[in-house]
Amino acid sequence: ECYMAALNIRPNFPQSLNNLAVVLTSQGKAGEALALLQAAITASPGYAEAHNNLGVLQRDVGAISDALSSYERALSLAPDSRNAGAGLAGVLSVGSRERVRGH
């Protein structure tokens, strides 16, 4: 409710868009969360946390190559981001396991 109230006041406020997207992701509402994360990134392209959270969502729905790109973008914007670094390591690990299974 708080994020919705904030968005009623400032509809393109990236932090509120991002935070509401995190809540929706945890509720399994990937489509709604995706739209909010894309809006957050459009409003603030340099917002590393939104790129990171986009990577989380993409990983969760199995879009590993998209998640890789999002984590890389997050790390290019915030090289010290532990969340993005861990996310990137995770998707690289998933990608490695998928390549092994494919052979």
ZAGU-677983 format. One record per residue: residue number from 0; x, y, z of N, C-alpha, C, CB in turn. Coordinates in steps of 0.05 Angstrom, whole numbers, plus 5000, padded with zeros to 4 digits. Each point is the difference from the previous one (the first is absolute). Glycine has a CB too. Layout:
BEGIN
DRENMAR    k  n.east  n.north  n.up  ca.east  ca.north  ca.up  c.east  c.north  c.up  cb.east  cb.north  cb.up
DRENMAR  NUM       X        Y     Z        X         Y      Z       X        Y     Z        X         Y      Z
...
# end
This chain:
BEGIN
DRENMAR    k  n.east  n.north  n.up  ca.east  ca.north  ca.up  c.east  c.north  c.up  cb.east  cb.north  cb.up
DRENMAR    0    5016     4976  5000     4984      5024   5000    5017     5025  5000     4964      4975   5024
DRENMAR    1    5058     5025  4991     5017      5023   5002    5012     5007  4973     5010      4989   5048
DRENMAR    2    4999     4990  4937     5012      5005   4974    4979     5011  4980     5034      4964   5008
DRENMAR    3    4942     5026  4994     4979      5010   4983    4993     5029  5006     4981      4953   4996
DRENMAR    4    5019     5054  5030     4995      5027   5008    5022     5018  4989     4976      4984   5042
DRENMAR    5    5049     5007  4960     5022      5016   4990    4998     5004  4970     5029      4983   5037
DRENMAR    6    4962     4996  4949     4997      5002   4971    4977     5018  4992     5020      4955   4996
DRENMAR    7    4960     5047  5021     4978      5018   4994    5009     5029  5001     4968      4967   5019
DRENMAR    8    5052     5038  4998     5011      5027   5003    5020     5005  4978     4992      4999   5050
DRENMAR    9    5026     4982  4946     5021      5002   4979    5001     4975  4983     5027      5030   5030
DRENMAR   10    4957     4969  4949     4996      4976   4984    5026     4988  4988     4955      5017   4991
DRENMAR   11    5065     4999  5004     5024      4990   4988    5024     4999  5019     4983      5017   4957
DRENMAR   12    5012     4982  5069     5021      4999   5019    5013     4973  5000     4976      5034   5029
DRENMAR   13    5049     4964  4961     5013      4974   4995    5002     4982  5025     5025      5022   4964
DRENMAR   14    4981     4989  5059     5002      4983   5024    4974     4987  5007     5037      5030   5016
DRENMAR   15    4941     4985  4982     4974      4988   5007    4992     4979  4979     4986      5043   5022
DRENMAR   16    5020     4963  4952     4994      4980   4979    5016     4974  5006     4991      5038   4967
DRENMAR   17    5034     4966  5039     5018      4977   5005    4990     4984  5024     5039      5026   4980
DRENMAR   18    4955     4988  5042     4993      4987   5025    4973     4985  4997     5025      5035   5026
DRENMAR   19    4956     4977  4960     4975      4986   4995    5005     4976  4983     4974      5043   5004
DRENMAR   20    5043     4959  4976     5007      4977   4983    5012     4977  5017     5008      5032   4962
DRENMAR   21    5008     4974  5057     5012      4979   5017    4977     4986  5015     5043      5026   5005
DRENMAR   22    4938     4989  5006     4977      4988   5014    4985     4982  4981     4997      5040   5031
DRENMAR   23    4997     4970  4945     4984      4985   4981    5015     4975  4991     4978      5042   4984
DRENMAR   24    5049     4960  5013     5016      4976   4993    4997     4979  5021     5032      5029   4975
DRENMAR   25    4969     4979  5050     4998      4981   5022    4972     4987  5001     5034      5026   5026
DRENMAR   26    4946     4988  4963     4973      4989   4999    4994     4984  4975     4986      5039   5027
DRENMAR   27    5035     4958  4956     4997      4984   4975    4986     5015  4978     4999      4961   5028
DRENMAR   28    5001     5066  4973     4987      5016   4980    5021     5012  4981     4962      5011   5032
DRENMAR   29    5050     4971  4953     5024      5007   4984    4993     5021  4979     5018      4955   5007
DRENMAR   30    4959     5042  4979     4993      5019   4979    4997     5029  5011     4977      4963   4976
DRENMAR   31    5010     5040  5046     4996      5026   5012    5027     5011  5010     4954      4988   5013
DRENMAR   32    5062     4995  4999     5026      5008   5010    5019     5009  4977     4995      4968   5038
DRENMAR   33    5004     5017  4940     5016      5007   4976    4993     5028  4990     5003      4951   4988
DRENMAR   34    4972     5055  5010     4992      5026   4990    5010     5022  5019     4959      4980   4979
DRENMAR   35    5040     5016  5047     5009      5020   5019    5030     5004  4999     4962      4989   5029
DRENMAR   36    5053     4989  4968     5029      5002   4998    5008     5014  4975     5005      4958   5027
DRENMAR   37    4982     5036  4951     5006      5014   4975    4994     5030  5002     4990      4958   4974
DRENMAR   38    4988     5049  5040     4993      5028   5005    5021     5013  5017     4951      4990   4996
DRENMAR   39    5059     4996  5025     5021      5011   5017    5025     5006  4985     4980      4975   5039
DRENMAR   40    5028     5006  4943     5024      5003   4984    4996     5022  4980     5011      4952   5006
DRENMAR   41    4966     5051  4982     4995      5022   4981    5002     5027  5015     4970      4969   4973
DRENMAR   42    5019     5032  5051     5000      5025   5015    5028     5007  5010     4954      4991   5014
DRENMAR   43    5062     4988  4991     5028      5005   5010    5018     4978  4990     4982      5022   5042
DRENMAR   44    5028     4981  4933     5016      4979   4988    5025     4992  5015     4984      5017   4957
DRENMAR   45    5026     5000  5060     5024      4994   5016    4994     4988  5027     5021      5036   4977
DRENMAR   46    4954     4956  5028     4991      4989   5026    5008     4970  5001     4962      5033   5003
DRENMAR   47    5061     4962  5008     5012      4973   5000    4982     4979  5014     5044      5021   5000
DRENMAR   48    4943     4987  5022     4983      4981   5014    4977     4990  4984     5013      5022   5042
DRENMAR   49    4976     4995  4941     4978      4991   4982    5010     4980  4980     4977      5045   5006
DRENMAR   50    5047     4960  4983     5012      4981   4981    5005     4973  5015     5021      5038   4973
DRENMAR   51    4989     4963  5051     5004      4976   5016    4974     4985  5004     5039      5022   5023
DRENMAR   52    4940     4992  4986     4975      4987   5005    4987     4989  4974     4994      5030   5040
DRENMAR   53    5011     4983  4938     4991      4990   4975    5014     4973  4994     4991      5047   4982
DRENMAR   54    5034     4952  5025     5015      4975   4997    4989     4978  5017     5041      5026   4990
DRENMAR   55    4951     4980  5035     4988      4981   5018    4975     4989  4987     5019      5023   5041
DRENMAR   56    4964     4995  4950     4974      4992   4988    5005     4982  4975     4978      5042   5017
DRENMAR   57    5040     4967  4966     5006      4985   4976    5011     4972  5007     5009      5043   4975
DRENMAR   58    5008     4956  5045     5011      4974   5008    4977     4982  5010     5044      5021   5013
DRENMAR   59    4938     4991  5003     4978      4984   5012    4982     4988  4979     5002      5030   5040
DRENMAR   60    4995     4984  4937     4982      4990   4979    5015     4984  4979     4970      5039   5007
DRENMAR   61    5056     4957  4997     5016      4983   4982    5012     5014  4977     4971      4965   5014
DRENMAR   62    5028     5062  4985     5012      5015   4979    5029     5006  5007     4955      5021   4987
DRENMAR   63    5062     4959  5013     5027      5001   5010    5017     5020  4985     4996      4953   5015
DRENMAR   64    5002     5047  4958     5017      5018   4985    4992     5029  5005     5007      4965   4965
DRENMAR   65    4967     5041  5038     4992      5027   5007    5009     5007  5028     4960      4995   4970
DRENMAR   66    5039     4986  5048     5009      5005   5028    5029     5007  5000     4965      4969   5018
DRENMAR   67    5051     5017  4966     5029      5005   4998    5004     5029  4992     5009      4951   4988
DRENMAR   68    4977     5058  4991     5003      5027   4991    4992     5021  5021     4991      4984   4954
DRENMAR   69    4988     5010  5061     4991      5019   5020    5020     5002  5023     4952      4989   4988
DRENMAR   70    5058     4988  5021     5020      5000   5021    5026     5014  4991     4981      4957   5018
DRENMAR   71    5027     5038  4957     5024      5014   4990    4996     5030  4999     5011      4960   4973
DRENMAR   72    4965     5049  5019     4994      5028   5000    5000     5012  5028     4972      4994   4959
DRENMAR   73    5016     4991  5060     5000      5009   5028    5029     5003  5010     4956      4977   5008
DRENMAR   74    5061     5004  4986     5028      5001   5009    5016     5022  4985     4998      4952   5010
DRENMAR   75    4995     5055  4966     5013      5021   4986    4993     5027  5013     5000      4974   4957
DRENMAR   76    4976     5028  5054     4992      5024   5013    5009     5002  5030     4960      5001   4969
DRENMAR   77    5041     4976  5043     5008      4998   5029    5019     4977  5004     4955      5021   5014
DRENMAR   78    5070     4982  4979     5019      4978   5000    5003     4986  5027     5024      5023   4965
DRENMAR   79    4969     4990  5057     5003      4988   5027    4974     4986  5009     5034      5035   5010
DRENMAR   80    4946     4963  4973     4975      4988   5008    5003     4970  5005     4975      5035   4973
DRENMAR   81    5022     4958  5052     5001      4972   5007    4977     4984  4989     5024      5012   5042
DRENMAR   82    4952     5001  4958     4976      4986   4990    5004     4993  4970     4971      5024   5034
DRENMAR   83    5038     4996  4951     5003      4995   4971    5023     4980  4995     4983      5047   4990
DRENMAR   84    5038     4955  5026     5022      4981   4996    4991     4972  5006     5032      5035   5013
DRENMAR   85    4953     4961  5008     4990      4974   5007    4980     4990  4979     5006      5010   5049
DRENMAR   86    4977     5008  4942     4981      4992   4979    5014     4992  4974     4967      5031   5020
DRENMAR   87    5053     4984  4973     5016      4993   4976    5013     4973  5003     5008      5048   4991
DRENMAR   88    5004     4947  5032     5013      4974   5005    4980     4978  4998     5034      5022   5029
DRENMAR   89    4942     4983  4982     4979      4979   4999    4991     4993  4972     4985      5016   5044
DRENMAR   90    5011     5005  4939     4991      4994   4973    5022     4988  4983     4967      5037   5003
DRENMAR   91    5058     4971  5003     5022      4987   4986    5002     4970  5007     5025      5044   4999
DRENMAR   92    4970     4950  5026     4999      4973   5009    4978     4984  4987     5020      5014   5044
DRENMAR   93    4956     4998  4954     4978      4987   4987    5006     4995  4970     4968      5022   5033
DRENMAR   94    5044     4998  4955     5007      4998   4972    5020     4978  4995     4991      5048   4994
DRENMAR   95    5028     4949  5024     5020      4979   4998    4988     4972  5003     5034      5031   5018
DRENMAR   96    4947     4967  5001     4986      4974   5004    4984     4993  4975     4999      5007   5050
DRENMAR   97    4988     5013  4938     4983      4995   4977    5018     4991  4976     4966      5034   5016
DRENMAR   98    5057     4979  4981     5018      4991   4978    5010     4972  5004     5014      5047   4994
DRENMAR   99    4992     4945  5031     5009      4973   5006    4978     4980  4993     5030      5017   5037
DRENMAR  100    4945     4989  4971     4977      4982   4994    4995     4997  4971     4980      5013   5043
DRENMAR  101    5026     5009  4942     4995      4999   4971    5020     4983  4984     4981      5045   5005
DRENMAR  102    5041     4947  5008     5020      4984   4986    5000     4972  5010     5027      5040   4994
# end
